[in-house]
Amino acid sequence: MKATGIVRRIDDLGRVVVPKEIRRTLRIREGDPLEIFTDREGEIILKKYSPIGELGQFAKQYADSLAQTTGNIVGITDKDQFIAVSGTTKKDLLGKGISRELEDLINERESIIASNEDKNYVSITNDDDNEFLYQVICPIISEGDAIGSVIILTKDAKVKFSEMEVKLASTAASFLGRQMEQ
């Protein structure tokens, strides 16, 4: 654990204010759910809650199947990071934070198909250098809330994405959204 040097008091209603700098760094906004953990030493740990994170193993299996079927890279994100990745860049993306652009696209509930030369191409991570030649991104909607995305990517210049990849990503996003509702 990393000490911040910030001390806060509990108010008469049992509330503690999480400092603005920490909220900004961790992308915690008003209304965001937090999980509360305790350990044996009496420490309280707050963690940003990811509803789609509960589907971790299931999302990984779905990503594996989709990647195997398409031969492309498949990623599944929540609104903060990649929770499942299958394909050649698995180690590079798994657990990595998503870009602000991708987060905005998810919040806007917009699906896209783009090449890295298109103006609607979205950097998927903060250090994305447009290494992927094509991308399809579809938001995952559960109970009316945008909670993540399904992304299909390729680095192969011989592959050009079409409506088929959009339909596959859309189907995966819809299916994962319905799984969250159960």
ABEGO torsion letter per residue (X at the ends): XBBAGBBBBBBAAGBBBBBAAAAAAAGBBBGBBBBBBBBAAGBBBBBBBBAAAAAAAAAAAAAAAAAAAAGBBBBBBBAABBABBBEAAAAAABGBBBBAAAAAAAAAGBBBBBBAABAABBBABAABAGABABBBBBBBBBGGBBAEBBBBBBABAABBBBAAAAAAAAAAAAAAAAAAAX
